[in-house]
Amino acid sequence: MQIPKKSLSELKILYLSPGNLPSQWAHSMQISKMSQAFSEKLEKFELVTSGDLYSSIFGRSVDFKEWYGLNRDFKITYLPTHLHLKYPLAQHHPKARFSKLAIIYALLTKPSLVYTRTPGILQKSLKLKLPVVAEFHDSFTCREVFKSPYLLGIVTTSEQYAREYIDRGLPEDKVLVENNAVDLKIFSPYLDQETARQKVNFPQNQPVLVYAGHLYEKKGISTILKLAQLLPKYQFVLVGGWNEDIQKIKERCDSEKIKNIQLVGHVPQAKLATYLYAAHILLLPSQKDASPLKLFEYMTAKRPIVASAIPPVMKVLQNERNALLAEVDNPTSFKKAIQKILDDSFLSQSISQKAFQDVQKHTWEQRADKILRFVLERLNIFLSNQK
């Protein structure tokens, strides 16, 4: 007997997240934006995360929406893994007990499949024969997991990691490579540079170069500090970072006598656009081979981008077409690109406009569409193999 295929209207997805929502972690923003996009396309979608007794009863919807710049409500279930939590959650928020409770919840609610970014949840789900689609943005090498028929597929942002999974035994048709994306709505209305600078109190009489994101070494922060020394008449503004990382950068600036760096700290997603609009140039000196979330927000801001020439960035940006690319960990290369933009207003405008045109193809809604097509295809193949 032929098993009828599932349709989008029948699909029920539980997105199991380990419980750092809301927080400053970049992946928590990605989870929230994908959840919003999934919820727009599915009648039966639910984000499941950890909480305390209060949030498990009353939720944290107002804080959550404002923190991530969300524009619609969707179902969020907070499992009571703690007596009391202070929101937003700290960098080292404990996530013990969540995986077990989340799996029990999934068994009780009987979704079509579980979606997760957490290896532990993936492994527990497979052991209990729950169909799973996982999203990984880094290395994962468990061959036993790759062999499970209940692993419907893996979504990743990196061709490199996709090849690694395949080389370790995951069937090629179970891998989808899909870039991160952007929420265009948080960039409306557009702000001209002067208006944006007034709102965030940036200087009007000197070039301002903005970096947004965490302050980890793999993000290329040392390149920015060296750039600030090479270009002392320019102002460098770093938006984001945990408090302890901000303090470390302050100490480095003091010890190296760097005077032209401003540390803004974390800002809610809804306010980020103003800082990007206030920039002359946006910097992305990433070292890691992964799809940077901020790349697509930069492209939306219509400001020229100078980025590291690493494979995931080069999938989206091309030198002198929609950005200028510089050598990784090479402050002198970044300096030359910055000066080229400041000396050539036509180039600056043309690459900014082209980046803005290109990013229209990289929204969370479009990403969710592609992933859901992949999910439905893999789920229907799985169901057809169940006798």
Order of alpha helices (4+ residues) and beta strands (2+ residues): beta-alpha-beta-alpha-alpha-beta-alpha-beta-alpha-beta-alpha-beta-alpha-beta-alpha-beta-alpha-beta-alpha-beta-alpha-beta-alpha-beta-alpha-beta-alpha-alpha-alpha
